Amino acid sequence: GELLAGDVLDLRSGLAEIRFSSGATVILEGPVHFTCDQANSGTLTHGKLAARIDEPRAKGFTVQTPHASIVDLGTEFAVEVDERSRRCAVIEAIRPAGKRSAAVRRGGSNRQVS
């Protein structure tokens, strides 16, 4: 089925793939708690997420976590939120040569991930 803004996906185990209308694709690995916020954003409360941005209109796809906001700049990235340790880690950010792939915002400061 189709997930709409505000819909929540609680996955105990396994994988789920979501294709946003913007063209962004995310793969979630359970256990995971994910909320679709808008056509180009979502919130990852805990678990693992990989995002791929294939469509130009999906550039700027944003994943909110309890500790950071990750904005994709046109490639793909993976992030894990561990609720026990209260940490968020960008696992991987793949980019074409010479381009930044994701920006991580924490409490008013920005950091480019490349």
Buried (B, 14 or more C-beta within 10 A) or exposed (E): EEBEEEBEBEBEEEEBEBEBEBBBBBBBBBBBBBBBBEBBBBBBBBBBBBBBBEBEEBBBBBBBBEEBBBBBBBBBBBBBBEEEEEEBBBEEBEBEEEEBBBBBBEEEEEEEBE
